[in-house]
Amino acid sequence: MKESGSIMKKLAESPAGEILAIAALITVTVVADKITDRLKEIMSEKQPPLIDIIYKEDK
């Protein structure tokens, strides 16, 4: 555990690690935005009901 922690610490301190962190943040933001847009499209679509219900009036 200590070895992986020291590797992560060195990576975070290096300029390359900072660039990777920024790139990962941008990627996650873009993916989350696309997922949100797709969910909005799905929720706004008019879909026919799965079960047809017929109401009969008693005379």
VENVENRA-V238551 format. One record per residue. N is the residue number from 0. PHI is phi as a letter, one per 40 degrees, with the letter a starting at -180 (* if undefined). Layout:
# VENVENRA-V238551
n:N phi:PHI
n:N phi:PHI
This chain:
# VENVENRA-V238551
n:0 phi:*
n:1 phi:c
n:2 phi:c
n:3 phi:c
n:4 phi:c
n:5 phi:c
n:6 phi:c
n:7 phi:c
n:8 phi:c
n:9 phi:c
n:10 phi:c
n:11 phi:c
n:12 phi:c
n:13 phi:c
n:14 phi:c
n:15 phi:c
n:16 phi:c
n:17 phi:c
n:18 phi:c
n:19 phi:c
n:20 phi:c
n:21 phi:c
n:22 phi:c
n:23 phi:c
n:24 phi:c
n:25 phi:c
n:26 phi:c
n:27 phi:c
n:28 phi:c
n:29 phi:c
n:30 phi:c
n:31 phi:c
n:32 phi:c
n:33 phi:c
n:34 phi:c
n:35 phi:c
n:36 phi:c
n:37 phi:c
n:38 phi:c
n:39 phi:c
n:40 phi:c
n:41 phi:c
n:42 phi:c
n:43 phi:c
n:44 phi:c
n:45 phi:c
n:46 phi:b
n:47 phi:c
n:48 phi:c
n:49 phi:c
n:50 phi:b
n:51 phi:c
n:52 phi:b
n:53 phi:b
n:54 phi:c
n:55 phi:b
n:56 phi:c
n:57 phi:c
n:58 phi:b
